[in-house]
């Protein structure tokens, strides 16, 4: 089992489930590159025919490093542990049209490092700006409105520009994680008027994103929610049918590498910890959910797909309900990024940067969601995506494995 090598990204300014793995994850997350990765010319095009995380060095976001360093200065007694987090790579979220400008800057810096070090660099982006985004909640509501031309703007001002930036960097290995919470909302929340109105637009827009972003150097993982959401009842069958429709519209299932689970959530990988939250859920952890979803996908003719799991915040999970999702008290940093940790999983990835808020507790905010004032949520939380120092420190203290 191999894990990701970590190198810092050159500085630039950015705008705002049944078997337990016995792998021990090193806090330094080192990897021995494959023969192909070490012998190839670092400036040659990198085509991720297999696992894109294998033999790669994932870039570290300097904006996130700055936040972690500030936390270390503010908590000198715990500074050593906190600074270890700064070396761990996190995905870069593209959550607005303005954020697209991050892409060429990151890829330029990654390409420079690739040339200087001879190591294959990997950039991981979360593509997250669907029109009517987060249709069943307010905490992560987006900028684009279906009724105001949002679908066309998503295509031309967001996806097309991301695709163009990546296409201009064909030597760089890229992972794209598409639209967290979007299609899962269509599977379970059509009783919400905004979700019902978003159904076909979500499908078309996601298919468009897949078709445009499937470049030779890009591996796409489509968001598949998590065990506590789609693990229940026949929800995995519902989402598999939706995936089939979307992938058909996109040009076929071969356009994606696989699926991402537990993005921005807190579920453990294995060990059935979720049974304490609701024993009727047949998927008490992510590994069990992946097994169940794989079977559902196979019934739709979608086979051979791999998964990535967001482990940024699932090291220790203390909550009273599956429905608790916002800034969970007592949560801990989870297993470090690692390639090929268990069967069918390409990597553990820190998708949600630890310390960034899930949503605000300010009831006067237009993005306030009642879920962020649950009994399991930390108080005094800022807007979603903003730095939440208290939550970050809590997760550092509860990290498992320890920092």
URTA-V341616 format. One record per residue. N is the residue number from 1. RES is the residue in one small letter. OMEGA is omega as a letter, one per 20 degrees, with the letter a starting at -180 (none if undefined). BURIAL is # if it has 9 or more other C-alpha atoms within 8 Angstrom, else .. Layout:
N_RES_OMEGA_BURIAL + N_RES_OMEGA_BURIAL
This chain:
1_x_a_. + 2_x_a_# + 3_x_a_# + 4_x_r_# + 5_x_a_# + 6_x_r_# + 7_x_r_# + 8_x_r_# + 9_x_r_# + 10_x_a_. + 11_x_r_. + 12_x_a_. + 13_x_r_. + 14_x_r_. + 15_x_a_. + 16_x_none_. + 17_x_a_# + 18_x_a_# + 19_x_r_. + 20_x_r_. + 21_x_r_. + 22_x_a_. + 23_x_r_. + 24_x_a_. + 25_x_a_# + 26_x_r_. + 27_x_r_. + 28_x_r_. + 29_x_a_# + 30_x_r_# + 31_x_r_# + 32_x_a_. + 33_x_r_# + 34_x_a_. + 35_x_a_. + 36_x_a_. + 37_x_a_# + 38_x_a_# + 39_x_a_. + 40_x_r_. + 41_x_a_. + 42_x_r_# + 43_x_r_. + 44_x_r_. + 45_x_a_. + 46_x_r_# + 47_x_a_. + 48_x_a_# + 49_x_r_. + 50_x_a_. + 51_x_a_. + 52_x_a_# + 53_x_a_# + 54_x_r_# + 55_x_a_# + 56_x_r_# + 57_x_a_# + 58_x_a_# + 59_x_r_# + 60_x_a_# + 61_x_a_# + 62_x_r_# + 63_x_r_. + 64_x_r_# + 65_x_a_# + 66_x_r_. + 67_x_a_# + 68_x_r_# + 69_x_r_# + 70_x_r_. + 71_x_r_# + 72_x_r_# + 73_x_a_. + 74_x_a_. + 75_x_a_. + 76_x_a_. + 77_x_a_. + 78_x_a_. + 79_x_a_# + 80_x_r_. + 81_x_a_# + 82_x_a_# + 83_x_r_# + 84_x_r_# + 85_x_a_# + 86_x_a_# + 87_x_a_# + 88_x_a_# + 89_x_r_# + 90_x_r_# + 91_x_r_# + 92_x_a_# + 93_x_r_. + 94_x_a_# + 95_x_r_# + 96_x_r_# + 97_x_r_# + 98_x_a_. + 99_x_r_# + 100_x_a_# + 101_x_r_. + 102_x_a_# + 103_x_a_# + 104_x_r_# + 105_x_r_# + 106_x_a_# + 107_x_r_# + 108_x_a_# + 109_x_r_# + 110_x_r_# + 111_x_r_# + 112_x_r_. + 113_x_r_# + 114_x_r_# + 115_x_a_# + 116_x_a_. + 117_x_a_. + 118_x_a_# + 119_x_r_# + 120_x_r_# + 121_x_r_# + 122_x_r_# + 123_x_a_# + 124_x_a_# + 125_x_r_# + 126_x_a_# + 127_x_a_# + 128_x_r_# + 129_x_r_# + 130_x_r_# + 131_x_a_# + 132_x_a_# + 133_x_r_# + 134_x_a_# + 135_x_a_# + 136_x_a_# + 137_x_a_. + 138_x_a_# + 139_x_a_# + 140_x_r_# + 141_x_a_# + 142_x_a_# + 143_x_a_# + 144_x_a_# + 145_x_r_# + 146_x_a_# + 147_x_a_. + 148_x_r_. + 149_x_a_# + 150_x_a_# + 151_x_r_# + 152_x_r_. + 153_x_r_# + 154_x_a_# + 155_x_a_# + 156_x_a_# + 157_x_a_# + 158_x_a_# + 159_x_a_# + 160_x_a_# + 161_x_r_# + 162_x_a_# + 163_x_r_# + 164_x_r_. + 165_x_r_# + 166_x_a_# + 167_x_r_. + 168_x_r_. + 169_x_a_# + 170_x_r_# + 171_x_a_# + 172_x_r_# + 173_x_a_# + 174_x_r_# + 175_x_r_# + 176_x_r_# + 177_x_a_# + 178_x_r_# + 179_x_r_# + 180_x_r_# + 181_x_a_# + 182_x_a_# + 183_x_r_# + 184_x_r_# + 185_x_r_# + 186_x_r_# + 187_x_a_# + 188_x_a_. + 189_x_r_# + 190_x_r_# + 191_x_r_. + 192_x_a_# + 193_x_a_. + 194_x_r_# + 195_x_r_# + 196_x_r_# + 197_x_a_. + 198_x_a_# + 199_x_a_# + 200_x_r_. + 201_x_r_# + 202_x_a_# + 203_x_a_# + 204_x_a_# + 205_x_r_# + 206_x_r_# + 207_x_r_# + 208_x_r_# + 209_x_r_# + 210_x_a_# + 211_x_a_# + 212_x_a_# + 213_x_r_# + 214_x_r_# + 215_x_a_. + 216_x_a_. + 217_x_a_# + 218_x_r_# + 219_x_a_# + 220_x_r_# + 221_x_a_# + 222_x_a_# + 223_x_a_# + 224_x_r_# + 225_x_a_# + 226_x_a_# + 227_x_a_# + 228_x_r_# + 229_x_a_. + 230_x_r_# + 231_x_a_# + 232_x_r_# + 233_x_a_. + 234_x_a_. + 235_x_r_# + 236_x_r_# + 237_x_r_# + 238_x_a_# + 239_x_r_# + 240_x_r_# + 241_x_r_# + 242_x_r_# + 243_x_r_. + 244_x_r_# + 245_x_a_# + 246_x_a_# + 247_x_r_# + 248_x_r_# + 249_x_a_# + 250_x_a_# + 251_x_r_. + 252_x_a_. + 253_x_a_# + 254_x_r_. + 255_x_a_# + 256_x_r_# + 257_x_a_# + 258_x_a_# + 259_x_r_# + 260_x_r_# + 261_x_r_# + 262_x_a_# + 263_x_a_# + 264_x_r_# + 265_x_a_# + 266_x_a_# + 267_x_r_# + 268_x_a_# + 269_x_a_# + 270_x_r_# + 271_x_r_# + 272_x_r_# + 273_x_a_# + 274_x_r_# + 275_x_r_# + 276_x_a_. + 277_x_a_# + 278_x_a_# + 279_x_a_# + 280_x_r_. + 281_x_r_# + 282_x_a_. + 283_x_a_# + 284_x_a_# + 285_x_a_# + 286_x_a_# + 287_x_r_# + 288_x_r_# + 289_x_r_# + 290_x_r_# + 291_x_a_# + 292_x_a_# + 293_x_r_# + 294_x_r_# + 295_x_r_. + 296_x_r_# + 297_x_a_# + 298_x_r_# + 299_x_r_. + 300_x_r_# + 301_x_r_. + 302_x_a_# + 303_x_r_. + 304_x_a_. + 305_x_r_# + 306_x_a_# + 307_x_r_# + 308_x_a_# + 309_x_r_# + 310_x_a_# + 311_x_a_# + 312_x_a_# + 313_x_a_# + 314_x_r_# + 315_x_r_# + 316_x_a_# + 317_x_r_# + 318_x_r_# + 319_x_a_# + 320_x_a_. + 321_x_r_. + 322_x_a_# + 323_x_r_. + 324_x_a_# + 325_x_a_# + 326_x_r_# + 327_x_a_# + 328_x_r_# + 329_x_r_# + 330_x_r_# + 331_x_a_# + 332_x_r_# + 333_x_a_# + 334_x_r_# + 335_x_a_# + 336_x_r_# + 337_x_a_# + 338_x_r_# + 339_x_r_# + 340_x_a_# + 341_x_a_# + 342_x_a_. + 343_x_r_. + 344_x_r_. + 345_x_r_# + 346_x_a_# + 347_x_q_# + 348_x_a_# + 349_x_r_# + 350_x_a_# + 351_x_r_# + 352_x_a_# + 353_x_a_# + 354_x_a_# + 355_x_r_# + 356_x_a_# + 357_x_r_# + 358_x_a_# + 359_x_a_# + 360_x_r_# + 361_x_a_# + 362_x_a_# + 363_x_r_. + 364_x_a_. + 365_x_r_. + 366_x_r_. + 367_x_r_# + 368_x_r_# + 369_x_a_# + 370_x_r_. + 371_x_a_. + 372_x_r_# + 373_x_r_# + 374_x_r_# + 375_x_a_. + 376_x_a_# + 377_x_r_# + 378_x_r_# + 379_x_r_. + 380_x_a_. + 381_x_r_# + 382_x_r_# + 383_x_r_# + 384_x_a_# + 385_x_r_. + 386_x_a_. + 387_x_a_# + 388_x_a_# + 389_x_a_. + 390_x_r_. + 391_x_r_# + 392_x_a_# + 393_x_r_# + 394_x_a_# + 395_x_r_# + 396_x_a_# + 397_x_a_. + 398_x_a_# + 399_x_r_# + 400_x_j_# + 401_x_a_# + 402_x_r_. + 403_x_none_#
